[in-house]
Amino acid sequence: MNNNDKLRERLAPWVAVLALVAIWEVSVRLLQVPEFIFPSASATAQALVTFAGPIGMHSWQTLWTTLAGFALGVAVGLALGFVIGSSRFLYHACYPLLVGFNAIPKVAFVPILVVWFGIGSVPAILTAFLICFFPIVVNVATGLATLEPEMEDVLRVLGARRIDVLLKVGLPRSLPYFFASLKIAITLAFVGTVVSETVASNQGIGYLMMSAGSQMRMALVFAGLIVISAMAMVMYELFALLEKRMTGWAHRGQR
Amino acid sequence: MADSTPFVDFDRVSLAYDDSGNAIEDISLSIREGEFVAFVGPSGCGKSTFMKLCTGLHAPTAGSVQVDGAAVGGPLKICGMAFQSANLLPWRTTLDNVLLPLEIVKPYRSQFRKRRAEFVGWARDLLRTVGLEGYEDQYPWQLSGGMQQRASICRALIHRPRLLMLDEPFGALDAFTREELWCVLRDLWEAQRFTVVLVTHDLREAAFLADTVYVMSRRPGRIIERREIDLPRPRELAVTYEKPFIDLVQQLRNLIGDIRSA
Protein backbone atom coordinates (compact mmCIF):
# COMPACT_ATOMS: atom_id res chain seq x y z
CA MET A 1 0.00 0.00 0.00
CA ASN A 2 1.46 3.40 -0.88
CA ASN A 3 1.25 6.55 1.21
CA ASN A 4 -1.61 7.98 -0.77
CA ASP A 5 -3.77 4.94 -0.08
CA LYS A 6 -2.84 5.08 3.57
CA LEU A 7 -3.82 8.72 3.84
CA ARG A 8 -7.15 7.99 2.17
CA GLU A 9 -7.76 5.15 4.57
CA ARG A 10 -7.09 7.42 7.55
CA LEU A 11 -9.32 10.18 6.27
CA ALA A 12 -12.18 7.89 5.28
CA PRO A 13 -13.91 7.76 8.70
CA TRP A 14 -13.83 11.56 9.00
CA VAL A 15 -15.28 11.93 5.53
CA ALA A 16 -18.03 9.46 6.47
CA VAL A 17 -18.90 11.54 9.56
CA LEU A 18 -19.00 14.75 7.55
CA ALA A 19 -21.16 13.12 4.90
CA LEU A 20 -23.62 11.90 7.52
CA VAL A 21 -23.83 15.37 9.07
CA ALA A 22 -24.38 16.92 5.64
CA ILE A 23 -27.16 14.46 4.76
CA TRP A 24 -28.75 15.12 8.13
CA GLU A 25 -28.64 18.91 7.73
CA VAL A 26 -29.88 18.92 4.14
CA SER A 27 -32.72 16.47 4.62
CA VAL A 28 -34.03 18.20 7.74
CA ARG A 29 -34.04 21.54 5.90
CA LEU A 30 -35.51 20.21 2.68
CA LEU A 31 -38.31 18.36 4.45
CA GLN A 32 -38.83 21.29 6.81
CA VAL A 33 -38.98 19.07 9.87
CA PRO A 34 -39.86 21.18 12.93
CA GLU A 35 -37.04 21.45 15.45
CA PHE A 36 -39.06 19.96 18.33
CA ILE A 37 -39.31 16.72 16.32
CA PHE A 38 -35.95 16.36 14.63
CA PRO A 39 -33.48 19.22 15.02
CA SER A 40 -31.02 19.95 12.25
CA ALA A 41 -27.31 19.36 12.62
CA SER A 42 -26.68 23.06 12.93
CA ALA A 43 -29.33 23.47 15.63
CA THR A 44 -27.76 20.56 17.52
CA ALA A 45 -24.34 22.13 17.18
CA GLN A 46 -25.73 25.37 18.47
CA ALA A 47 -27.22 23.61 21.47
CA LEU A 48 -23.84 22.02 22.11
CA VAL A 49 -22.26 25.45 22.29
CA THR A 50 -25.04 27.23 24.17
CA PHE A 51 -25.33 24.58 26.84
CA ALA A 52 -21.63 23.70 26.94
CA GLY A 53 -21.51 24.30 30.69
CA PRO A 54 -24.32 21.98 31.81
CA ILE A 55 -23.45 19.44 29.12
CA GLY A 56 -19.86 19.39 30.33
CA MET A 57 -20.95 18.86 33.92
CA HIS A 58 -23.38 16.07 33.06
CA SER A 59 -20.90 14.39 30.69
CA TRP A 60 -18.31 14.35 33.42
CA GLN A 61 -20.86 12.65 35.70
CA THR A 62 -21.63 10.08 33.01
CA LEU A 63 -17.97 9.53 32.21
CA TRP A 64 -16.79 8.90 35.73
CA THR A 65 -19.72 6.66 36.67
CA THR A 66 -19.15 4.69 33.45
CA LEU A 67 -15.46 4.32 34.18
CA ALA A 68 -16.16 3.30 37.77
CA GLY A 69 -18.64 0.66 36.61
CA PHE A 70 -16.23 -0.45 33.91
CA ALA A 71 -13.35 -0.75 36.38
CA LEU A 72 -15.55 -2.84 38.63
CA GLY A 73 -16.54 -4.92 35.61
CA VAL A 74 -12.91 -5.49 34.64
CA ALA A 75 -11.93 -6.53 38.15
CA VAL A 76 -14.85 -8.89 38.64
CA GLY A 77 -14.78 -10.09 35.03
CA LEU A 78 -11.09 -10.94 35.21
CA ALA A 79 -11.41 -12.72 38.54
CA LEU A 80 -14.51 -14.64 37.56
CA GLY A 81 -13.13 -15.45 34.11
CA PHE A 82 -9.92 -16.70 35.67
CA VAL A 83 -11.75 -18.94 38.13
CA ILE A 84 -14.24 -20.31 35.62
CA GLY A 85 -11.69 -20.72 32.85
CA SER A 86 -9.19 -22.56 34.99
CA SER A 87 -11.57 -25.31 36.03
CA ARG A 88 -13.51 -27.44 33.60
CA PHE A 89 -16.02 -28.24 36.30
CA LEU A 90 -16.75 -24.61 37.16
CA TYR A 91 -16.83 -23.71 33.48
CA HIS A 92 -19.60 -26.20 32.85
CA ALA A 93 -21.36 -25.37 36.07
CA CYS A 94 -21.41 -21.58 35.68
CA TYR A 95 -21.65 -20.98 31.97
CA PRO A 96 -25.42 -21.50 31.60
CA LEU A 97 -26.01 -19.30 34.63
CA LEU A 98 -23.95 -16.52 33.12
CA VAL A 99 -25.75 -16.78 29.80
CA GLY A 100 -29.08 -16.66 31.58
CA PHE A 101 -27.99 -13.66 33.60
CA ASN A 102 -26.75 -11.89 30.51
CA ALA A 103 -30.11 -12.35 28.79
CA ILE A 104 -31.92 -10.30 31.43
CA PRO A 105 -32.36 -6.72 30.20
CA LYS A 106 -30.18 -4.75 32.57
CA VAL A 107 -32.70 -1.93 32.70
CA ALA A 108 -34.85 -4.33 34.73
CA PHE A 109 -32.25 -4.15 37.48
CA VAL A 110 -32.44 -0.38 37.80
CA PRO A 111 -35.63 -0.24 39.93
CA ILE A 112 -34.15 -2.87 42.23
CA LEU A 113 -30.92 -0.92 42.54
CA VAL A 114 -32.89 2.22 43.29
CA VAL A 115 -34.73 0.47 46.12
CA TRP A 116 -31.40 -0.68 47.51
CA PHE A 117 -29.22 2.37 46.96
CA GLY A 118 -31.54 5.29 46.20
CA ILE A 119 -31.21 7.34 43.03
CA GLY A 120 -27.94 8.87 41.85
CA SER A 121 -24.48 7.59 40.98
CA VAL A 122 -24.59 4.20 42.64
CA PRO A 123 -27.31 2.62 40.47
CA ALA A 124 -25.57 4.07 37.38
CA ILE A 125 -22.23 2.56 38.35
CA LEU A 126 -23.80 -0.78 39.16
CA THR A 127 -25.83 -0.91 35.95
CA ALA A 128 -22.70 -0.15 33.93
CA PHE A 129 -20.92 -2.89 35.84
CA LEU A 130 -23.71 -5.44 35.36
CA ILE A 131 -23.90 -4.86 31.64
CA CYS A 132 -20.16 -4.83 30.93
CA PHE A 133 -18.65 -7.64 32.95
CA PHE A 134 -20.15 -10.48 30.94
CA PRO A 135 -18.05 -10.18 27.76
CA ILE A 136 -14.91 -9.95 29.91
CA VAL A 137 -15.75 -13.12 31.85
CA VAL A 138 -16.59 -15.06 28.72
CA ASN A 139 -13.48 -13.98 26.85
CA VAL A 140 -11.03 -14.57 29.65
CA ALA A 141 -12.62 -17.92 30.51
CA THR A 142 -12.58 -19.03 26.89
CA GLY A 143 -8.97 -17.99 26.48
CA LEU A 144 -8.01 -20.07 29.47
CA ALA A 145 -10.25 -23.04 28.78
CA THR A 146 -9.08 -23.58 25.22
CA LEU A 147 -5.50 -24.40 26.15
CA GLU A 148 -3.95 -27.02 23.86
CA PRO A 149 -3.82 -30.35 25.71
CA GLU A 150 -0.37 -31.10 24.26
CA MET A 151 1.03 -27.91 25.73
CA GLU A 152 -0.41 -28.90 29.06
CA ASP A 153 1.24 -32.34 28.78
CA VAL A 154 4.62 -30.80 27.97
CA LEU A 155 4.43 -28.75 31.15
CA ARG A 156 2.73 -31.26 33.40
CA VAL A 157 5.38 -33.86 32.79
CA LEU A 158 7.89 -31.33 34.08
CA GLY A 159 5.98 -31.20 37.32
CA ALA A 160 4.16 -27.97 36.55
CA ARG A 161 1.38 -27.17 38.96
CA ARG A 162 -1.96 -25.95 37.73
CA ILE A 163 -1.04 -22.39 38.69
CA ASP A 164 2.25 -22.61 36.72
CA VAL A 165 0.38 -23.59 33.59
CA LEU A 166 -2.12 -20.78 34.11
CA LEU A 167 0.47 -18.10 34.69
CA LYS A 168 3.00 -19.15 32.05
CA VAL A 169 0.58 -20.15 29.30
CA GLY A 170 -3.08 -19.59 30.10
CA LEU A 171 -2.98 -15.96 31.15
CA PRO A 172 -0.76 -14.55 28.39
CA ARG A 173 -2.74 -16.63 25.94
CA SER A 174 -6.04 -15.13 27.06
CA LEU A 175 -4.75 -11.54 26.95
CA PRO A 176 -5.83 -10.90 23.34
CA TYR A 177 -9.29 -12.16 24.25
CA PHE A 178 -9.26 -9.94 27.32
CA PHE A 179 -8.28 -6.78 25.48
CA ALA A 180 -10.76 -7.49 22.71
CA SER A 181 -13.47 -7.78 25.33
CA LEU A 182 -12.48 -4.44 26.91
CA LYS A 183 -13.45 -2.63 23.73
CA ILE A 184 -16.89 -4.20 23.80
CA ALA A 185 -17.27 -3.76 27.54
CA ILE A 186 -16.51 -0.02 27.61
CA THR A 187 -19.21 0.77 25.06
CA LEU A 188 -21.66 -1.43 26.93
CA ALA A 189 -20.78 0.36 30.16
CA PHE A 190 -21.90 3.66 28.62
CA VAL A 191 -25.21 2.05 27.69
CA GLY A 192 -25.65 0.89 31.28
CA THR A 193 -24.88 4.26 32.81
CA VAL A 194 -27.12 6.24 30.50
CA VAL A 195 -30.02 3.80 30.85
CA SER A 196 -29.80 4.10 34.61
CA GLU A 197 -29.50 7.90 34.49
CA THR A 198 -32.61 8.27 32.39
CA VAL A 199 -34.74 6.54 35.03
CA ALA A 200 -32.97 6.99 38.30
CA SER A 201 -30.81 10.05 38.58
CA ASN A 202 -30.78 13.81 38.52
CA GLN A 203 -27.37 14.12 36.99
CA GLY A 204 -25.61 12.71 33.95
CA ILE A 205 -26.24 12.85 30.23
CA GLY A 206 -29.11 10.38 30.48
CA TYR A 207 -30.88 12.64 32.95
CA LEU A 208 -30.09 15.72 30.84
CA MET A 209 -31.64 14.12 27.76
CA MET A 210 -34.66 12.95 29.68
CA SER A 211 -35.42 16.36 31.15
CA ALA A 212 -34.64 18.19 27.90
CA GLY A 213 -36.96 15.79 26.07
CA SER A 214 -39.79 16.44 28.48
CA GLN A 215 -39.44 20.15 27.67
CA MET A 216 -39.41 19.46 23.94
CA ARG A 217 -35.87 20.85 23.65
CA MET A 218 -34.87 18.28 21.07
CA ALA A 219 -31.70 20.07 20.01
CA LEU A 220 -30.35 19.55 23.50
CA VAL A 221 -31.41 15.89 23.48
CA PHE A 222 -29.50 15.34 20.28
CA ALA A 223 -26.52 17.22 21.66
CA GLY A 224 -26.55 14.71 24.53
CA LEU A 225 -26.63 11.78 22.07
CA ILE A 226 -23.64 13.18 20.22
CA VAL A 227 -21.66 13.64 23.41
CA ILE A 228 -22.33 10.07 24.56
CA SER A 229 -21.30 8.57 21.27
CA ALA A 230 -18.20 10.76 21.11
CA MET A 231 -17.14 9.66 24.59
CA ALA A 232 -17.75 6.01 23.73
CA MET A 233 -15.76 6.30 20.52
CA VAL A 234 -12.81 7.90 22.26
CA MET A 235 -12.77 5.21 24.93
CA TYR A 236 -13.11 2.46 22.33
CA GLU A 237 -10.16 3.78 20.37
CA LEU A 238 -8.16 4.08 23.57
CA PHE A 239 -8.68 0.42 24.34
CA ALA A 240 -8.09 -0.58 20.74
CA LEU A 241 -4.74 1.17 20.98
CA LEU A 242 -3.96 -0.51 24.28
CA GLU A 243 -4.87 -3.88 22.76
CA LYS A 244 -2.49 -3.34 19.88
CA ARG A 245 0.27 -2.31 22.25
CA MET A 246 -0.14 -5.20 24.67
CA THR A 247 -0.81 -8.08 22.33
CA GLY A 248 0.95 -7.23 19.11
CA TRP A 249 1.98 -10.86 18.71
CA ALA A 250 -1.63 -11.85 18.19
CA HIS A 251 -2.19 -9.34 15.38
CA ARG A 252 0.90 -9.99 13.31
CA GLY A 253 -1.11 -10.44 10.11
CA GLN A 254 -2.31 -6.86 10.17
CA ARG A 255 1.03 -5.10 10.33
CA MET B 1 24.31 -52.69 27.51
CA ALA B 2 21.99 -55.63 26.88
CA ASP B 3 22.66 -57.13 30.30
CA SER B 4 21.83 -53.99 32.29
CA THR B 5 18.47 -53.68 34.01
CA PRO B 6 15.78 -52.20 31.78
CA PHE B 7 15.29 -48.44 31.92
CA VAL B 8 11.62 -48.60 31.02
CA ASP B 9 9.72 -51.72 31.99
CA PHE B 10 6.08 -52.46 31.15
CA ASP B 11 4.62 -55.53 32.81
CA ARG B 12 1.24 -56.65 31.43
CA VAL B 13 -0.04 -53.09 31.27
CA SER B 14 -3.59 -52.20 30.24
CA LEU B 15 -5.36 -48.87 30.29
CA ALA B 16 -9.03 -48.08 29.87
CA TYR B 17 -9.99 -44.40 29.84
CA ASP B 18 -13.65 -45.26 30.45
CA ASP B 19 -16.09 -48.16 30.09
CA SER B 20 -15.62 -48.34 26.32
CA GLY B 21 -12.86 -50.91 26.72
CA ASN B 22 -9.09 -50.88 26.85
CA ALA B 23 -7.13 -48.35 24.84
CA ILE B 24 -4.07 -50.54 25.18
CA GLU B 25 -4.02 -54.05 26.47
CA ASP B 26 -1.56 -56.42 28.03
CA ILE B 27 1.62 -54.68 26.99
CA SER B 28 4.90 -56.06 28.25
CA LEU B 29 8.18 -54.70 27.04
CA SER B 30 11.41 -53.29 28.26
CA ILE B 31 13.58 -50.53 26.91
CA ARG B 32 17.28 -50.18 27.69
CA GLU B 33 18.77 -46.89 28.72
CA GLY B 34 19.92 -45.13 25.57
CA GLU B 35 17.79 -47.24 23.27
CA PHE B 36 15.89 -45.65 20.40
CA VAL B 37 12.47 -47.22 20.18
CA ALA B 38 9.75 -46.56 17.64
CA PHE B 39 6.07 -47.45 17.83
CA VAL B 40 4.11 -47.83 14.65
CA GLY B 41 0.56 -48.93 14.05
CA PRO B 42 -2.74 -47.95 12.52
CA SER B 43 -4.30 -44.74 13.79
CA GLY B 44 -6.14 -44.97 17.06
CA CYS B 45 -4.06 -47.93 18.22
CA GLY B 46 -3.08 -46.35 21.50
CA LYS B 47 0.41 -45.17 20.65
CA SER B 48 -0.19 -41.87 22.35
CA THR B 49 -1.68 -43.69 25.31
CA PHE B 50 1.57 -45.56 25.60
CA MET B 51 3.37 -42.24 25.89
CA LYS B 52 1.06 -41.03 28.62
CA LEU B 53 1.73 -44.18 30.62
CA CYS B 54 5.44 -43.96 30.10
CA THR B 55 5.65 -40.35 31.27
CA GLY B 56 3.38 -40.90 34.23
CA LEU B 57 0.67 -38.55 32.93
CA HIS B 58 -1.73 -41.46 33.22
CA ALA B 59 -1.76 -44.45 35.54
CA PRO B 60 -2.44 -47.92 34.13
CA THR B 61 -5.66 -49.73 34.99
CA ALA B 62 -3.79 -53.02 35.19
CA GLY B 63 -0.16 -54.06 35.32
CA SER B 64 2.80 -51.96 36.32
CA VAL B 65 5.07 -49.43 34.69
CA GLN B 66 8.60 -48.96 35.96
CA VAL B 67 11.02 -46.33 34.82
CA ASP B 68 14.60 -46.21 36.05
CA GLY B 69 13.94 -48.96 38.55
CA ALA B 70 10.99 -47.33 40.30
CA ALA B 71 7.26 -47.67 39.78
CA VAL B 72 5.80 -44.64 38.00
CA GLY B 73 3.49 -42.76 40.33
CA GLY B 74 3.13 -39.36 38.70
CA PRO B 75 4.57 -37.11 35.99
CA LEU B 76 8.21 -37.98 35.34
CA LYS B 77 10.33 -34.91 35.00
CA ILE B 78 13.17 -36.90 33.47
CA CYS B 79 10.99 -36.90 30.35
CA GLY B 80 10.92 -34.35 27.58
CA MET B 81 8.03 -34.30 25.14
CA ALA B 82 7.39 -33.02 21.64
CA PHE B 83 4.29 -33.39 19.50
CA GLN B 84 3.11 -33.10 15.94
CA SER B 85 2.23 -29.47 16.44
CA ALA B 86 5.20 -27.52 17.75
CA ASN B 87 3.03 -25.68 20.29
CA LEU B 88 5.47 -22.84 20.76
CA LEU B 89 4.13 -19.85 22.66
CA PRO B 90 3.67 -16.99 20.19
CA TRP B 91 4.48 -14.23 22.70
CA ARG B 92 7.88 -15.71 23.49
CA THR B 93 10.95 -15.62 21.30
CA THR B 94 12.43 -18.91 20.16
CA LEU B 95 15.04 -18.66 22.88
CA ASP B 96 12.47 -17.98 25.60
CA ASN B 97 10.33 -20.83 24.32
CA VAL B 98 13.25 -23.21 24.66
CA LEU B 99 13.96 -21.90 28.15
CA LEU B 100 10.37 -22.44 29.34
CA PRO B 101 10.92 -25.91 30.88
CA LEU B 102 13.75 -24.55 33.01
CA GLU B 103 11.32 -22.05 34.51
CA ILE B 104 9.16 -24.95 35.64
CA VAL B 105 11.14 -28.09 36.34
CA LYS B 106 12.94 -28.63 39.61
CA PRO B 107 15.71 -28.00 40.54
CA TYR B 108 16.20 -25.41 37.80
CA ARG B 109 13.11 -23.34 38.51
CA SER B 110 14.47 -21.95 41.77
CA GLN B 111 17.85 -21.20 40.15
CA PHE B 112 16.42 -19.66 37.02
CA ARG B 113 17.13 -16.02 37.87
CA LYS B 114 20.57 -16.65 39.26
CA ARG B 115 21.80 -18.97 36.52
CA ARG B 116 19.91 -17.41 33.64
CA ALA B 117 23.03 -16.55 31.67
CA GLU B 118 24.21 -20.13 31.92
CA PHE B 119 20.82 -21.50 30.86
CA VAL B 120 20.70 -19.15 27.91
CA GLY B 121 24.06 -20.63 26.94
CA TRP B 122 22.58 -24.14 27.00
CA ALA B 123 19.64 -23.04 24.89
CA ARG B 124 21.86 -21.32 22.34
CA ASP B 125 24.08 -24.39 22.08
CA LEU B 126 21.09 -26.61 21.55
CA LEU B 127 19.59 -24.28 18.96
CA ARG B 128 22.89 -24.21 17.14
CA THR B 129 23.07 -28.00 16.94
CA VAL B 130 19.66 -28.14 15.30
CA GLY B 131 20.58 -25.38 12.87
CA LEU B 132 18.64 -22.52 14.39
CA GLU B 133 21.57 -20.25 15.12
CA GLY B 134 20.56 -16.65 14.42
CA TYR B 135 16.87 -17.34 14.97
CA GLU B 136 16.99 -17.11 18.77
CA ASP B 137 15.24 -13.76 18.94
CA GLN B 138 12.65 -14.46 16.29
CA TYR B 139 9.11 -15.24 17.25
CA PRO B 140 7.67 -18.66 16.40
CA TRP B 141 5.37 -17.26 13.75
CA GLN B 142 8.39 -15.91 11.93
CA LEU B 143 9.77 -19.44 11.58
CA SER B 144 8.80 -22.12 9.07
CA GLY B 145 7.04 -25.27 10.23
CA GLY B 146 10.27 -27.27 10.17
CA MET B 147 12.11 -24.64 12.17
CA GLN B 148 9.31 -24.52 14.72
CA GLN B 149 9.58 -28.27 15.11
CA ARG B 150 13.33 -28.00 15.65
CA ALA B 151 12.72 -25.43 18.37
CA SER B 152 10.09 -27.70 19.88
CA ILE B 153 12.63 -30.53 20.09
CA CYS B 154 15.10 -28.17 21.72
CA ARG B 155 12.46 -27.28 24.27
CA ALA B 156 11.96 -30.98 24.98
CA LEU B 157 15.71 -31.44 25.50
CA ILE B 158 16.70 -28.30 27.41
CA HIS B 159 16.37 -29.80 30.87
CA ARG B 160 18.56 -32.72 29.77
CA PRO B 161 15.89 -35.41 30.06
CA ARG B 162 16.96 -39.04 30.08
CA LEU B 163 13.81 -40.04 28.22
CA LEU B 164 12.63 -38.20 25.13
CA MET B 165 9.04 -38.84 24.06
CA LEU B 166 8.14 -37.88 20.51
CA ASP B 167 4.55 -38.15 19.31
CA GLU B 168 4.58 -37.96 15.50
CA PRO B 169 6.91 -34.98 15.68
CA PHE B 170 7.46 -34.81 11.94
CA GLY B 171 3.94 -35.75 10.86
CA ALA B 172 2.96 -32.32 9.62
CA LEU B 173 6.14 -31.56 7.66
CA ASP B 174 6.89 -31.97 3.98
CA ALA B 175 8.98 -34.96 2.92
CA PHE B 176 12.28 -33.12 2.50
CA THR B 177 12.06 -31.23 5.77
CA ARG B 178 11.08 -34.44 7.48
CA GLU B 179 14.18 -36.27 6.27
CA GLU B 180 16.31 -33.31 7.28
CA LEU B 181 14.88 -33.49 10.76
CA TRP B 182 15.45 -37.25 10.95
CA CYS B 183 19.12 -36.47 10.59
CA VAL B 184 18.94 -33.69 13.18
CA LEU B 185 17.35 -36.09 15.64
CA ARG B 186 19.81 -38.84 14.74
CA ASP B 187 22.75 -36.52 15.43
CA LEU B 188 21.33 -35.30 18.72
CA TRP B 189 20.79 -38.87 19.80
CA GLU B 190 24.21 -40.06 18.66
CA ALA B 191 25.79 -37.23 20.66
CA GLN B 192 23.78 -37.48 23.87
CA ARG B 193 22.37 -41.02 23.88
CA PHE B 194 19.20 -40.31 25.78
CA THR B 195 16.46 -42.90 25.52
CA VAL B 196 13.92 -42.11 22.80
CA VAL B 197 10.37 -43.31 22.37
CA LEU B 198 9.13 -42.23 18.97
CA VAL B 199 5.51 -42.69 17.99
CA THR B 200 4.97 -42.46 14.27
CA HIS B 201 2.90 -43.46 11.28
CA ASP B 202 5.90 -43.37 9.03
CA LEU B 203 7.54 -46.78 8.67
CA ARG B 204 10.61 -45.39 6.93
CA GLU B 205 11.08 -42.95 9.77
CA ALA B 206 10.81 -45.73 12.32
CA ALA B 207 13.19 -48.01 10.48
CA PHE B 208 15.74 -45.30 9.80
CA LEU B 209 15.94 -43.93 13.33
CA ALA B 210 15.14 -46.73 15.73
CA ASP B 211 17.03 -49.63 17.27
CA THR B 212 13.78 -51.45 17.90
CA VAL B 213 10.43 -51.06 16.18
CA TYR B 214 7.24 -52.18 17.90
CA VAL B 215 4.18 -52.75 15.75
CA MET B 216 0.86 -52.26 17.49
CA SER B 217 -2.51 -53.73 16.63
CA ARG B 218 -5.77 -51.93 16.28
CA ARG B 219 -7.60 -50.83 19.40
CA PRO B 220 -7.30 -52.27 21.96
CA GLY B 221 -3.63 -51.76 21.19
CA ARG B 222 -1.41 -54.76 21.70
CA ILE B 223 2.14 -55.30 20.60
CA ILE B 224 2.09 -57.79 17.78
CA GLU B 225 5.65 -57.54 16.58
CA ARG B 226 9.00 -56.50 17.92
CA ARG B 227 11.61 -55.95 15.27
CA GLU B 228 15.24 -55.09 15.96
CA ILE B 229 16.76 -52.93 13.27
CA ASP B 230 20.32 -54.08 12.89
CA LEU B 231 21.38 -51.63 10.22
CA PRO B 232 24.83 -50.33 11.14
CA ARG B 233 25.16 -46.92 12.76
CA PRO B 234 25.66 -44.11 12.15
CA ARG B 235 23.08 -44.37 9.40
CA GLU B 236 23.13 -42.08 6.41
CA LEU B 237 19.99 -41.10 4.59
CA ALA B 238 21.26 -43.07 1.60
CA VAL B 239 20.60 -46.25 3.58
CA THR B 240 16.91 -45.71 3.08
CA TYR B 241 17.26 -46.30 -0.65
CA GLU B 242 19.11 -49.59 -0.33
CA LYS B 243 17.66 -53.05 -0.59
CA PRO B 244 17.87 -54.24 3.03
CA PHE B 245 16.12 -51.13 4.23
CA ILE B 246 13.45 -51.29 1.59
CA ASP B 247 12.78 -54.96 2.37
CA LEU B 248 12.49 -54.15 6.03
CA VAL B 249 9.98 -51.38 5.44
CA GLN B 250 8.10 -53.66 3.08
CA GLN B 251 7.78 -56.31 5.78
CA LEU B 252 6.57 -53.78 8.32
CA ARG B 253 4.14 -52.45 5.76
CA ASN B 254 2.72 -55.91 5.20
CA LEU B 255 2.24 -56.40 8.91
CA ILE B 256 0.27 -53.17 9.16
CA GLY B 257 -1.69 -54.13 6.07
CA ASP B 258 -2.67 -57.42 7.70
CA ILE B 259 -3.85 -55.59 10.81
CA ARG B 260 -5.91 -53.15 8.82
CA SER B 261 -7.62 -55.78 6.74
CA ALA B 262 -8.19 -58.10 9.70
Chai-1 contact restraints between the chains, C-beta under 6 A:
chainA,res_idxA,chainB,res_idxB,connection_type,confidence,min_distance_angstrom,max_distance_angstrom,comment,restraint_id
A,E148,B,N87,contact,1.0,0.0,6.0,A-B,restraint_1
A,E150,B,F83,contact,1.0,0.0,6.0,A-B,restraint_2
A,E150,B,N87,contact,1.0,0.0,6.0,A-B,restraint_3
A,M151,B,N87,contact,1.0,0.0,6.0,A-B,restraint_4
A,D153,B,L57,contact,1.0,0.0,6.0,A-B,restraint_5
A,V154,B,M81,contact,1.0,0.0,6.0,A-B,restraint_6
A,L155,B,I104,contact,1.0,0.0,6.0,A-B,restraint_7
A,R156,B,P75,contact,1.0,0.0,6.0,A-B,restraint_8
A,V157,B,T55,contact,1.0,0.0,6.0,A-B,restraint_9
A,V157,B,P75,contact,1.0,0.0,6.0,A-B,restraint_10
A,V157,B,C79,contact,1.0,0.0,6.0,A-B,restraint_11
A,V157,B,M81,contact,1.0,0.0,6.0,A-B,restraint_12
A,L158,B,K77,contact,1.0,0.0,6.0,A-B,restraint_13
A,L158,B,P101,contact,1.0,0.0,6.0,A-B,restraint_14
A,L158,B,I104,contact,1.0,0.0,6.0,A-B,restraint_15
A,L158,B,V105,contact,1.0,0.0,6.0,A-B,restraint_16
A,G159,B,P75,contact,1.0,0.0,6.0,A-B,restraint_17
A,G159,B,K77,contact,1.0,0.0,6.0,A-B,restraint_18
A,G159,B,V105,contact,1.0,0.0,6.0,A-B,restraint_19
A,A160,B,I104,contact,1.0,0.0,6.0,A-B,restraint_20
A,D164,B,I104,contact,1.0,0.0,6.0,A-B,restraint_21
A,P172,B,W91,contact,1.0,0.0,6.0,A-B,restraint_22
A,W249,B,P90,contact,1.0,0.0,6.0,A-B,restraint_23
A,W249,B,W91,contact,1.0,0.0,6.0,A-B,restraint_24
A,R252,B,W141,contact,1.0,0.0,6.0,A-B,restraint_25
